[in-house]
Amino acid sequence: PLRNYQLESNPERHDKSPVAVAIGNWVHGAEIVENAYRVLEVKA
């Protein structure tokens, strides 16, 4: 994971970093939603 942050600061991959960040945020957000749903399902 730390290597991804280093690649984002690399000028050669500057054009790709926003897409990578967006995908990373979407995946991370999906995991949060899934975990939250499981917690609510257990409490219900």
C-alpha positions as CSV (number, residue, x, y, z in Angstrom):
1,P,0.0,0.0,0.0
2,L,2.8,2.4,0.8
3,R,4.2,2.0,-2.7
4,N,1.0,3.3,-4.2
5,Y,1.5,6.6,-2.4
6,Q,5.1,6.8,-3.8
7,L,3.8,6.2,-7.4
8,E,1.2,9.0,-7.0
9,S,4.1,11.4,-6.4
10,N,5.9,10.2,-9.5
11,P,5.4,12.7,-12.4
12,E,5.3,9.8,-14.9
13,R,2.2,8.4,-13.2
14,H,0.6,11.7,-12.3
15,D,-2.2,11.2,-14.9
16,K,-3.1,7.8,-13.5
17,S,-3.0,8.7,-9.8
18,P,-6.5,10.4,-9.7
19,V,-8.1,7.3,-11.2
20,A,-6.2,5.0,-8.8
21,V,-7.2,7.2,-5.8
22,A,-10.8,7.2,-6.9
23,I,-10.9,3.4,-7.3
24,G,-9.2,3.0,-3.9
25,N,-11.6,5.4,-2.2
26,W,-14.6,3.6,-3.8
27,V,-13.4,0.1,-2.7
28,H,-12.6,1.4,0.8
29,G,-16.0,3.1,1.0
30,A,-17.7,-0.1,-0.2
31,E,-16.0,-2.0,2.6
32,I,-17.1,0.5,5.2
33,V,-20.7,0.2,4.0
34,E,-20.6,-3.6,4.0
35,N,-19.2,-3.7,7.5
36,A,-21.7,-1.1,8.7
37,Y,-24.5,-3.1,7.2
38,R,-23.3,-6.3,8.9
39,V,-23.2,-4.5,12.3
40,L,-26.7,-3.2,11.8
41,E,-27.9,-6.6,10.8
42,V,-26.5,-8.2,13.9
43,K,-28.0,-5.6,16.2
44,A,-31.4,-5.8,14.6
